[in-house]
Amino acid sequence: MSFLERLSSYRAEEEALRWRGTFTDYLELVRQNPNIARTAHARIYDMIVAAGIETDADGRPRYKFFEKEIFGLSDTIERLVEEYFHAAARRLDVRKRILLLMGPVSGGKSTIVTLLKRGLEQYSRTPEGALYAIAGCPMHEEPLHLIPNELRPDFEAEFGVKIEGNLCPSCRLRVDEEFGGRIEDVPVERIVLSEERRVGIGTFSPSDPKSQDIADLTGSVDFSTITEYGSESDPRAYRFDGELNKANRGLMEFQEMLKCDEKFLWHLLSLTQEGNFKAGRFALISADEMIIAHTNEAEYRSFIANKKNEALQSRMIVMPIPYNLRVDDEVKIYEKLVQQSDLKNVHIAPHALRTAAIFSILTRLKESKKQGVDLMKKLYLYNGQAVEGLKDADVKELKNEYPDEGMSGLDPRYIINRISTALIRRDTQCINALDVLRAIKDGLDQHPSITPEDRERLLNFVAMARREYDEMAKTEVQKAFVYSFEESAKTLLDNYLDNVEAYCNWQKIKDPLTGEEMDPDEKLMRSIEEQIGISENAKRAFREEILIRISTYARRGKKFDYHSHERLREAIEKKLFADLKDVVKITTSTKTPDEQQLKKINEVTRRLIDEHGYCPVCANELLRYTGSLLNR
């Protein structure tokens, strides 16, 4: 489809969203689908659910609405959805609270709010998210507000819909003067939420307290019409164009809320608790909107220390938004940010972003008091990797040790700034992990909030990330050197499993060539197990664990293979690599390789490019670097 055809199709889609009728027509729509009259909180929750919910291996929900933009905050998102959105959608008292996202800079607070706003815009265009308003209402008001309070119990009994709120002053005047009280004839139209058009989505950002007017929130008197209508209390002489007015039926965002002047926050007291606010010389004006704000931890601590803020504080649900603590998810954050730039043509070598992620996660972790758990082990555990001697229960214990873990450390913006510095170098075709670490290290001197003590600690983390990359580099090259790696690993695995089964069952094994019965090959088994630190005393328990895993897979009709046991896979790989190390060392470090060595290097380079995501530049750099590592 050409662009002009797509443009024409878009106009047709926009036209299909239009609907206009009377209040009588709207009542019939409500009878058919009571959901169109739901509250703003219920609409937001339904929007999140409509995007899909998946359950992870631990039985915990994963909300697909957030997963394309928010990484590593699954626990926070689960708590946010269940404790606030779900409860508020069911009309529990939390809907009468301001949702305050509190956390460090660049932690995802604004991204969460932006997702909700963009999501609402899209959801209101779908049949499931359709909503309607009194035509011409400056606050795009729920048409059911037209029903008198005395008749609402009868309406709820018949339609099963609860009505909250009253007509705005503008609509009250129109009903009386234009329609003579005949609410059946009041026009109703379908609305589409839009921040740009100020329909159902409002944003308030604090500025200079001396110049900012409360009218930004609640609207203002139109002095040009005072002489025509004679009074400031006439709705026609008032502009209902404040952010609280325009956010009705949807979402109101307070940016850096706690930086606001107190007079702006006072209006939120009755809006949150009673669902209305005061504007001009009118009675309280009803508003159905979710108020979401965000701030940093320092501002929040200062706010709660002020006793004058107790009333507003009690009307808040504070949701901590920490930094991500998973390496895999941190890599996704960097990949997303790089993809948004114009430097997508510069190749980033495998493990470059991962090495940067290891460094940044280390800055956010706190030293555990648990014996035998250092920062690297903690990093592995949080990333879902197996660590000898530690189990899932230990992960929960570590997370409970510091409830505020992740609320400090270096933010993703700093890291992506340093990656950008590496990417923007003149004539750069490719950057690798060492380039990124060098850029991070150079940037520590330029960071305004890093003290000399912090710098020493961060340099240590750079060294730790470098050591991790060294291991990844050696593993990558050694894998590429192993011809038909998977086949070699499978052969070694099968041999190991045959011996383990015989050992645990007190049996002998047959030599495949001679048919002779032999004792299990203890030397082979130990040569593999020692690669991952299995001691002599722990070998039987490890072997029995392997047999139990095989049995479990068999009962489920699944085949146990090379990837079925993470630690055994690691042991097999290390064993293969150990046997091959001398070959790799000689081949990669030779300055003038012979014909055979050159052929091998070319094969390995091609495999790194074809199978591991390297380009010719970073593949050659990796081989040279690994050769120097193996010669140390």
N, C-alpha and C positions, 0 to 999 in steps of 0.2 A: 504494500500500500504506500503510495507517494505521500509526501508531507501534506500537500493540499487536500488530498482525500482524507487523511487523518484529521485535518483541521475541520473539515466538513462533518466528519463522524463525531468529533468532539462537540460541535455545536448541537448536533442532533441529540447527543447524550445529555447535554445541559438542558435542552428544551424538554426532554422526557422527565426531568426532575421537577418541572413546574406543575403545581396543582393549586387550584383555587376553588373555593366553594363557600357555603355558608356554615354557620355553627351547627345547623341541623345536619348537613352533610358530614361534618366532622364527628358528630356523635355516632353516626353510623360506622365510621372508620374505627372509633374507639370500641364500639360493640364487637366489631370483627377482630380487632387486635388491641387489647388493653395496654400492650407494651408501649404504644406510641405516646402514652401519657405518663411514662415513668419519670422518676426524678433524675437530675443530672448525675448524681452518684451512681445510680443503677445503670444509666446509659454508659458511663465510663467503664464500669465493671463488665457489662455485657460485651462492650467493644473488645476488651482484653481477652475474654473467654472465646469470643468469636474467632480470634486469630488462631486458636488451637492450644491445647494443653497436652504435653507429653509427660510420661512418668519415667524417671531415671531408674537405674539398677537398684537404688535404695528405696524406691517407692515414693520419691519426692516429686512434686509437680515442676515442670519447666514450662514457662509461659512464652510461647513463640512470638508474641507481640513485641517482646523486648530483645529477643536473642540476636537480631541482626545488627543492633547498635550497642547493646550493653553486654560487656563480657566480664566474667569472673565475679558477678554479684548475684548469683542464683539464690543464695540464702537471704540476702537483703530483699530481692524482688519477691521471693515467696512470702516473706513477712509483710512486705508492703501491700501485696495483693490480698492476702488472707486477713490480716489484722486491720487494714483500713478499708480498701476498696470493697471487699466482699461484705464486711460488716456494715459499712455505710450504705451499700446497695440494698441491704435488708432493713433499712430504716432504724438501725441501732444507733445509740447516742453518739457514736464516733463521727457520724456525718455532721454533727454540730461542732466539729473541731477543725481548726486549721491544720493542714498537713504540712509540717515543717521538715524539709530535707536538710540535714545538718552534716557537714563533712568537709574534708580538706579540698583545696582548689583542684580543679581538673579531675574530680573523682567520679563524675557522671551525673551530678544533680541536675544541671541544666539540660543534659541530654535526655534524662527521664521526662522532664517537663515538656520538652520539645516533642518527644515521641507521643506523649498524651495529646498535645495540641494538634499535631499533624494527623494522628490517628482519629481524633474526633472529627476533623474535617472530612476525612475519607469515609468514616463510618456513617456520617449523616447523609452521604450520597447513596448508601445502600438501602435496599428495601427493609432490612432488619433495623437499620439505624435511623429511619425516617422520623422526623418530628415536625410539628406544625405550630403556627403562632397566629395570633390575631393580626390580620393584615393592617399595616400602618402603625403598629405599636412600636414606639421607640425602643422598648425593651424586649421585642419579639416574645410576647407573653404567652404562657400556656392558655389556650382557649377555655379550658374548664374553669378558669377563674371567673368566667362570666356567670356561673351558676351561683345563685344566692346562698349564703351560709345556711339558711333555714331548710333548703332543699337538698343539701349535700348528703345527709344521712340516707335519704331515699335513693339518691343517685348511686352512692357506694353500694347499697344493698342490691340494686338492679344491675350495675355495670361491673362491680367488683374493683372499682378504682377509687383510691383515696385522694381527695383534693386538699392540697396545702397551699396557702397564699391567697392574696386578694388582688383585685384589679389595680393597676397603676393609676395615678391621678389622670393621666392623659386618656386612657381607655374608659375610665369611669365617666369622664365628661362626654366623650363621644357616644357612649351607650345612651346617656340621658338625652343629649341634644340631637344627635344624628338619627338615632334609631328609636327614640321614644321609649326606651326600656325594653324593646323587643330584641332580646339577645339571640333569638333564632336567626335573625337576619344579618347579624354581624359577620363580615367576611373573614374567612380563615384561609391561610396559604401555607404551603410547605416551605420550610426554610432549610438552607444549607449552612452549617456552621463554617465560619471563616474568620481567621484573625485579621487578614488583610482588609476585609469589608466590615470588620468589627461586629460580627454576628456571633454571639455565644462564646467568644473567646476574648478575654481581656488580658492586658499586660501592664503592670505598673512598675516603674523603675524610679527609685528615689533620686532626687537631684538636690540642688541648693535649698535648704529649708526656708530661706528668706524669700525665695522667688516662687517656690512650688505652692500651688493653690489646692485647697481641698476639693475644688470643683473638678480637678482631674479625676477624682474618684466618684463623686456623686452628681456631677452636672452643675449647671449654673443658670442664673436668671438671664434671659435675653432682653437686655435693656431697650433694644430697638423696638420691642413690641409692647412695652409697658403702657405707653400712651394709648395704644389701640385696645388693650384688654383691661387696663385700669388697675391691675393689682399684681403683685409678685406671687400671690397665691393662686393665680389662674394658671392651670397646667400649660396653656398655650403660650404663656410668657416665660416658660422654663425649658431649657435644653436638657433633656434626659440623655446626655451623651458622655457621662463619666464612665470610667472603666467598670465600676460595679454595675452600672445600668446595662452596658453593652455585653458584659460577660454572663448575663442572666441566661439560664438554660444550659450552660456549659461549664467552662473552667476559667478561673481567674488566677493569673500568676503574679505573685509579688516577688520581684527580683531583689535580692539582698534586703529582705523584709526588715530586719532588725536595724538597718541603717536609717529607716524611715523616722520622720518626726513623730512624736507621740500622738499628735492630733489625728494623724492618718490612721493609726492603729486603733484608736478608740472606736471608730466606726465599725470595726470588725467584731466588737463585743456582742452587739445585738444581732449582727448579720449571722454570726456563727451559731449563737444559742437560739435565737428566735426566728431566723430566716428573713430578717428585714433590716432596713437601715434608714436613717433620717437624712432627708435632703430638702433644702429650702424650707418653705412654709407649708409643708404638706404633712399628712399623717405618715406613719411608718410605711415604707415601700417594700413590698415582698420581693425577694430574689432567691432563685433556686440555682445555686452555683457551687462548685467545689473550689475552695480556696487552697491553693498550693503555693508554698513559699520555700525559699532556700537561703541558706546562710552558712558561714564558716563557724568553726568551733569557738574561736576567740570571741566573735560577736555574740554567740549564744551564751557563753559563760558570763559575759558582761551584762547581758540582758537579764538573766535569772538572778544575778547578784543585786539587781535593783528591785527593792520591795514594792515600788509603785507598779511593777509589771505583773504582779501576782494574778490579777484577774485575767489578763490575756494569756499568761502562761498556762493557767488551768484549762484554757480553751484550745490548747495545742496538742497535737500528736507529733512527737519528735521522732523522726526516723533517721538513725545514723546511716550515712552512706560512706563507707570506708573505701580505701583503694583496693583494687583487685590484688589477691595474693596467690594467684595461679599463673605459672609461667606460660602455659599454653594459651590462656586467655589474654595475657599481656601481649603476646605475639600478635593475636588477632586485632588488638587495639592499634598497634603500630601498622599492621598491614592495611587496615581501614584508612588510617590517616595518610599513609603514603599513596594509596590509590586515589585519594581525593586531590592529589597534587598534580602538577604538570611534569613531574620527573619520573613518570612511570617507565620511561624509556631507559633509565639507568638501571642496570641489573643489580639486584641485591643478592649476594651469595647465600646459599643455604647456611643456616645457623647464625647469620649476622644479627637478625632481629631477636633470635632466641637468646643469644649471648647478652644483648642489651636488656632483654626481659629478666634474665637471671640477676643482673646487676641491680635493676630497679626494684625487684621483689626483695632482694636482700636488704635494701635500705628501709623497707617497710616492716620487716620482721623484728620480733623482740627475742632476745636470748632466753631460752627455756631453762627452768630450774630442774627439769627432768634429767636424770643422769643418762648420759650416753646420747643425748639429742643435741647436736650442734645446729647451726643455722642452715647448713646445706642439707642435712637430713630432714629438717623441718620443711625446707623448700620442696624437697622431693615428695614428702608426705602430703603437703597441701596440694601438690600438683597431681595427686592420685597415683604416684609411683610407689612400688614396693620397696621397703627398707628392712634389712635384716633385723629381726628381733622386735619389730614394732608392728602393731596391728591397727585396724580401724578405730578401735576404742581409744588408742593413744592419740589419734588425730583429734577426736572430740575433746579429750583431756587437754591437749595443747591449745585448742581454740578457746576453751573455757579459762585457761590460765591468764590470758590478757584479753578481756572483753573489748578493749579499745584498740586492739592490734589492727593495723591498717589505716589508722587515722593520722599517721605521720609517715614521713619518708619522702622520697623524690616523686614528683608527679609525672604522669605520662607526657605532659607538654614539654618538660625539660628534656626528656629523652628524645622525643620526636624532633625537638629543636636541634639537638646535637646530631641526630641522624641526618637531618636536613643539611647541616653544615658539611657533613661528609659527602652527601649526595651532590651538593652544589659546586664542588671543586671543579676547576676548569679541566676540560678534556677527560673527565671521569666516565669510563664506560661501565665500571662495575665497582662496588664496594664490598668488602668482606668484614668479618667480625672484628678483626684487628683495627680496621679503619674506624669502625663505630666506637670501639673501646677507647681508641686514641682521641676521638672527638669528645667523648664523654669526659675523659680525664682532663683535656685542655679546657673544657667548659667549667670545671669546678672552680677555677680562679675567677670566673666571670659571674658566678651566681652570688647575688647580693646577700643572701641570708645564710651562707655557709661559713661557719667559723673555722679557724685553724684546726680545732679539735675535730670538728665534723669532717673536714677535708681529709685528715689522717684516716679516719674511720672509713670514709668513702673510697679512698685509694686502696684500702685493704679489700673492699668489696670488688673493686676493679680487678685486683689480682686474683680473687676467688673466681670471678666470672671468666677470667683468662684461663685459669687452670681447667675449668669445665669445658671451655672451648677446645683446649689442647686435647682433651680426651675425646671430644666429639670428632675432631679433625682426624686423629689417629684411627678411630673406629671407622670413619667414612672411607678412608683410603684403604684400610685393611679389608673392608667389605668389598670394595671395588677390585682388589687384587684376587679375591677368592673367586675362581672360575666356577660358575653355576653354584653360587653360594647356598641357595635354598636346598639344592640336591645334596651338597656336602653336609649341611646342617641336619637334614632329614636322616641321612645315613648314620651320622654320629648319634643322633637322638635315638633312633631305633636300636642301635647297638647298646646304648646306655640303658634303655628301658628293658631290654631282654635281660641284661645283667641284674638290674634292680629287682625285677620280678622274681628271678631265681634266688637272689639273696634274701628277699623278704619271706619267701615261701620255703626256705631251706632246701632248695632244689639245685640241680646241676643244669648246665646248658650244653647243647650239642654244637660241636664245631661244624659249620655249614659245608666244609669240604670233606673232612674225614669221618664225620658222624661220631667222633669220639666225645664222650661226656667229660666235661671239665667243670671246675669250680668257677663261680662268678668272678669276673675280672676286676678284682678290687683296685688294681692300679689304674685302670681306665676310669672307673667310677670316681675315685678320689681326685684324679687329674682334672675332672670336670667340676666336681663339687668345690674344690679348693679355689677355683676361679672366683667364686662369690663368697668366700670366707666361711664355708660350712666346716665346722671343726670335727675332729674324730668322734667326739662324744655326741655330736648332733647329727651325724650322718644317717643313723637308722631312722630317726624321726623325720628327716627330710625325705628319705626314700619312701617311707610309709605314706607321707603326705602326697607324694607323686602318685602312688598306687590308688589312694583314695580319690584323687582328682580324676584319674583315668576311669575308675568305677562310676563316679558321678556322671561323667560325660557319656559313658555307655548306657546308663539308665535313662538318660534324656535323649538317647538316639543320636548323640553328637560324636564326632570323631576327635580324639585327642591328637593334636599335631604340634608342630614347632612353636606356634604362637599361643598355645593353650595355657602355658604356665610362664609368667613373666620372668621369674628368677631363673628357671631352668633354661629359658631361651637366652638370657644374658650369659649364663654359664657356658652354654654351647658356643655362643659367639666368641666369648673370650678364649675358650680353648682352641677354636679354629684360628683365631688371630695370633695366639701365642705360638702355635706351630708354624705360622707363616711370617712371624715378625722379622726374622733375619733376611728373608727374601725381600720384604718390603723395604727394610733398612738399606740394603745394598743397592736396590734398584732406584730408590728415590734420591739417595744422597750422592750417587755417582755423577761427577761433573762431565765426564766424557764416556757415556754409556756405549757399550758395544752393540752390535746389531740386534742380539737377542734381548738385551735390556731395553733398547729403544722400542722394539716391537711391543714389549710388555707395557712400557710407559704409555705408548699410544693406545693400546687396548684399554688400559685403566682410565686414561683421559676420556676416551670415547664413552666408557661406561658411566663415568661421573657426569658427563654432559647428557647422555641419553636417559639415564635412569635416576639420577640424583638431583637434577635441576641446576647444574653448574653451567657456566659459559666457558669458552676456551680460556679467557683471562683468569677467572678465579679458580678454574680446575688446575691450571699450571701453578698458580700461586699456592694452592693447597698442597700440591705434591712437593714443592720446594720447602714449604714450611714444615710439613710432616717429616721430611727427610732430616731437617735440622733438629726436630724434636727427638727423633729416634736415635740420633747420634750423641745426644747429651749424656 
